Amino acid sequence: MKDQAVLVFGGNRGIGAAIVDGFVHDGARVMYASRSPRASTVPFIEADLTDPAVGAQVVDQAASVFFQAEDGIRDDLVTGV
């Protein structure tokens, strides 16, 4: 994952925070979205992810400031769990 761009939804605590930490450890460029930030230097987008329309806005925002042209987008988001 070295130098790959990763956007994690809900990355401020629990499993999401562990995913962020794992990608950072593996050398990825990581940004996460959630309602509140965590004590971290990882870039953060404030978003209420309970609203389904917000997901696309977060991706657009992250793409405009974080991702590079060679970064692909892969959706691993599972909803309704």
Secondary structure, 3 states (H helix, E strand, C coil): CCCCEEEEECCCCHHHHHHHHHHHHCCCEEEEEECCCCCCCCCEEECCCCCCCHHHHHHHHHHHHCCCCCCCCCCCCCCCC
